[in-house]
Amino acid sequence: MQKGIQTVVTEAKLAGPIEISALRKTDHGPGDYFICLREATSSPEKQHLTYAVFFDSTYKGSRQSVILEGCEQQQYSRID
């Protein structure tokens, strides 16, 4: 899972610290499970962009989150 998170952080050019939600099962997307991921800090000029990161036993892909995934209502934990 860590490799997939790092891939998204690098590709989206996110600045640390990074926050993730709990791993949840999904019936849509390229994997069976996903987490929500975002930058922990934001400024007035830069909105929080939240990403859905999909996994099976390995990283399957990511995209900017959609309403269906409910990332805005999740609790987040910082990762180092």
C-alpha positions as CSV (number, residue, x, y, z in Angstrom):
1,M,0.0,0.0,0.0
2,Q,2.9,2.4,0.8
3,K,4.2,2.2,-2.8
4,G,0.8,3.2,-4.2
5,I,0.5,6.1,-1.8
6,Q,4.0,7.3,-2.8
7,T,3.1,7.0,-6.4
8,V,0.0,9.2,-6.0
9,V,1.9,11.8,-3.9
10,T,4.7,12.0,-6.6
11,E,2.3,12.1,-9.6
12,A,0.0,14.7,-8.1
13,K,3.0,16.7,-6.8
14,L,1.5,16.8,-3.3
15,A,3.4,18.5,-0.5
16,G,3.7,16.8,2.9
17,P,2.5,16.1,5.4
18,I,0.0,13.7,3.8
19,E,-3.2,12.4,5.4
20,I,-5.1,9.1,4.6
21,S,-8.4,7.6,5.6
22,A,-9.1,4.1,6.7
23,L,-9.0,1.3,4.1
24,R,-12.5,0.6,2.8
25,K,-14.0,-1.9,0.5
26,T,-15.5,-0.6,-2.8
27,D,-17.7,-2.0,-5.6
28,H,-16.4,0.5,-8.2
29,G,-13.0,1.5,-9.4
30,P,-10.0,-0.6,-10.5
31,G,-9.5,-2.3,-7.1
32,D,-11.5,-4.0,-4.4
33,Y,-10.3,-1.6,-1.7
34,F,-9.5,2.1,-1.5
35,I,-8.3,4.9,0.8
36,C,-8.8,8.6,0.5
37,L,-5.6,10.7,0.4
38,R,-5.0,14.5,0.7
39,E,-2.4,17.1,1.8
40,A,-2.7,17.8,5.5
41,T,-2.2,21.6,5.0
42,S,-3.8,23.9,2.6
43,S,-3.8,27.6,1.9
44,P,-6.5,30.0,0.7
45,E,-5.1,29.8,-2.8
46,K,-5.0,26.1,-2.9
47,Q,-8.0,23.9,-2.1
48,H,-7.7,20.5,-0.6
49,L,-7.7,18.0,-3.5
50,T,-8.7,14.6,-2.3
51,Y,-7.7,11.4,-4.2
52,A,-9.1,7.9,-4.1
53,V,-6.3,5.3,-4.2
54,F,-7.3,1.8,-5.2
55,F,-5.8,-1.5,-4.2
56,D,-6.2,-5.2,-4.4
57,S,-3.1,-7.0,-3.1
58,T,-1.2,-4.2,-5.0
59,Y,-1.7,-0.7,-6.1
60,K,-4.3,-0.5,-9.0
61,G,-4.7,3.2,-9.7
62,S,-6.0,6.5,-8.4
63,R,-8.1,9.5,-9.4
64,Q,-9.5,12.6,-7.9
65,S,-12.2,11.5,-5.5
66,V,-15.9,11.6,-6.4
67,I,-18.9,12.1,-4.2
68,L,-19.8,8.4,-4.3
69,E,-16.6,7.7,-2.3
70,G,-17.5,10.0,0.6
71,C,-13.9,11.2,1.2
72,E,-15.1,14.5,2.6
73,Q,-16.8,12.7,5.5
74,Q,-13.8,10.5,6.4
75,Q,-11.5,10.9,9.4
76,Y,-7.9,11.3,8.4
77,S,-4.5,10.3,10.0
78,R,-1.2,11.8,9.0
79,I,1.5,9.6,7.6
80,D,5.2,10.2,7.5
